[in-house]
Amino acid sequence: MNIDEPIHLEGFTENWSRMFIEEQQLLSVHLADWVEAIEHFGSTAIDGMVAKPIIDILIGVGHKDRVKVVIGKIQGVWV
């Protein structure tokens, strides 16, 4: 998604849940020793909700000292 793109909404789809689960599993492989939880939140996490088609993922690290390590690991895999 480009910052200049107009915002659009889509009707709910089970694909959002599936997409989250795929990302959660991938994140878990790389971050298992560093995170407490990986959660799906936001409008795409609510059954039946019209939403922007962007999967919001919240990663709980347990302690602020882990944040930089987790960010580095994410950037190493996805950037």
N, C-alpha and C positions, 0 to 999 in steps of 0.2 A: 504494500500500500504506500503510495506516495503522499506526502503531506499536502500537496496541492489538489489531490483528488477530492471530488465531492463525497460527502458521507452518504452512504446508502444503507438501508435496512433490509433484512431478509427474514422471511418466515422461519420459524423453528425447524431444525432438522436434526435427526439423531446423529448425523455425521459429525456434529460439533463434539458430542461426547466421545465418539470414536477417535476423532483427531486429538482430543485431549489425552485419552488413554495411550495413544501411540507416543505422544511427546513425553508423557509421564514415565513411560517405560524406558525411553531413551535417556531421559534425565536421570532416572534412578540408576541406570548402569554406570553413569559417569560421576554421580554425586552421592551415591549411597552412604559413604563414610562421612559425609559433610553436612547432610540436611536431615531435618526432623520430619518434614512433610512436604508434599507437592500437591497442591490443590487447584481445582478448576473453580474459578469464581467469575463474577460478572454476568452480564445478560445471557451469554451463550450457555451458561451453566443452568439456566432455569427452564425447565420443560415448558414448551408452549410459548415462550417469550419471543417476540419480534426483536431482532438485535442486529448490531453491526457484526458482520461475519469475521470477528477477530477473537481468537481463543485467548482469554486472560488466564495466566498461570501464576500462582503465588507459591513461592518457595520459602519455607520456614527453615532458618538455619540454626536456631536454638541459642546462638550467642553472636553478638556483633563482631567478635574477632574472626568469625568464619566467613563473613561477607566477601571480603576481597578474594579469598581463595575460591569461593564458589563462583564469583563473577569471572575470574580468570579461567576456571574450568569450562564454564559456559561459552566464553569467547573462544576458547581453544577448539571447541567442537562445532559451534554454529556460525562463527564469523569468518 
